[in-house]
Amino acid sequence: MMVSQPEKWVDDIADAGGSLYCFHLEATSDPLPIIDHIHERKMKAGVAISPDTPSTAVTDEIAEAADMLLVMTVYPGRGGQKFLERCVPKVAELRARFPDKDIEVDGGVGPKTIDVCADAGSNVIVAGTAIFNAEEPEKVIALLKSTVDVAQAKIAAKRA
Ligand SMILES: O=C(CO)[C@H](O)[C@H](O)COP(=O)(O)O
């Protein structure tokens, strides 16, 4: 949800059948009660950070309460923007602190940029333009999935 006052829309999304409610950390000074509310409404809670927000803004307490952490790799607003590689170290930092958490990337992700995201530890991918503009979208989806699967297996092997 790219909205201010994200707490206002939790019930509407739950009532509409939502299963995940992801909101921007920058949009609130009090994220924990929102996460609690999302869980009370039986949805998973995601916390997103924009490109200029450091990963350390996601405190251990927030991350442990959330189900998913989203590192935006473009400025929120529209599809088709250029992937901001400078955001990738935030994925690695979050993955190092939270080995078992879902970590998502969103923005400019496609065949040319998936490797760095997957290697940094992202296991949930949002891709728009790279899929919708592809001649064979299913092949792009398969590539994104397999790249993440291979990287996740490598990361798990290193941890073992
Ligand atoms: O909504 C977005 C930004 O606000 C997303 O980045 C977008 O939906 C993903 O599209 P693309 O893969 O074209 O960056």
The ligand as an ORCA input file, in Angstrom:
! r2SCAN-3c Opt
* xyz 0 1
  O       4.514     -0.215     -8.407
  C       5.705     -0.189     -8.502
  C       6.429      1.023     -8.142
  O       5.560      1.865     -7.510
  C       6.451     -1.363     -8.971
  O       7.781     -1.097     -9.033
  C       5.958     -1.912    -10.219
  O       4.677     -2.415    -10.134
  C       6.833     -3.017    -10.738
  O       6.947     -2.762    -12.049
  P       8.330     -2.747    -12.819
  O       8.778     -4.177    -12.819
  O       7.948     -2.255    -14.165
  O       9.267     -1.861    -12.089
*
